[in-house]
Amino acid sequence: MVVLEAGLGPEKDGCAPFLPTTRDVRRFFERSIVISARQQHDFFDHGPCRARGTLTTAFGAWTWEMRDLGTGELRSITDDVFLVGDPSRLSPLGVDE
């Protein structure tokens, strides 16, 4: 896993300090589950800050994007996209009580 870019996003949102390490990214993807676009919209807050990179698995080469509020995506070289979210980062509206 390689972090290629970090601190991406609008200057007004203060994204420059969003600098996850390789370890942070690995931990994020280990905890995350595959979610739908609807679930991403309805149950997670929008994170304007992003980091991007690459990884290689037994299934090929991938690019990844991780956002500061607990969502991200994996994209294969064949352009398959998997949205992911860290369940511990659900917005308060997405948590059953």
N, C-alpha and C positions, 0 to 999 in steps of 0.2 A: 504494500500500500504506500502510495506516494502523495503527499500534499503538494500540488503545483501552484495554487493560488489561495490566498486567504485574505480576510478583511475586506471582501468585496461587498459593495452595496452603496446606497446613497450616503454621501458625506453628512447630510443633515441627521441621519440615523445613528451616526457614530460607529460605523462598522469597522473602522481601522483596527480596533483592539480584538476583533474576533479572529483569533489566530490558533485554531485547534492544532494540536500536535498529531503525529501519526497514531500515537496511542489513544488520544481522544477520539479520533475518527474510527479507529478499530472498535473501541468500546461502544460508540454510538451505533455502528452497524451490527454489532453482536446483540445489542438490546432491542433493536428496532424490529418491527413486523411489517409485512407488506400491507398497504392500505390502498383504498380506492381514492380517486380524485374527490369524490363526494365526502368521504371520511376526512380527507385532508382539509377540505374546506369547512366542514361542519364541526370537527372535533379538535382541531389544532389551531393555535394562534399563528398568524402569518409572521414569519421571521424574515426581515429584510436583509440581514447580513448572511453572507455565504462564503463557503470555502469549496474548492474543487480539486480533484486529483484523479489518479488512476489506480487500478489494482488488477492483478491477474489471478485467476482461479483455475481449477481443473476444467471449468466451462468456458474459458477464454479470457480475453481482455475486456475490461470495463472502465467506464469513466463514472465518477461519482460526484454528487453535490450534497453538501450538508448545510442546513440552515440553522441559525442560532436559536430558534425556538422549538427545535425537536423534530423537524421533518427533513427529508432529503430524497434523493433518487439515485438509482443505479441504471446505467445505460450500457447495453452490450454493443459490440462492434456491428451487429446486424440491426441496431437501432431499436431493440426491445427496451422498453422503459418500465421500471418497477419503482413505484412510489413507496416510501417507507416512513414510519413514524415511531418515535420512542414512546411507548405507552405511559411512561412515567411523566411525560411532558404534555399530556392531554390538557386542553383548556378547561377551566372550571365548568363550562357548560357541557363538556363532553364526558364528565365523570358521573357515573350512577351513584346515588347515595341511598 
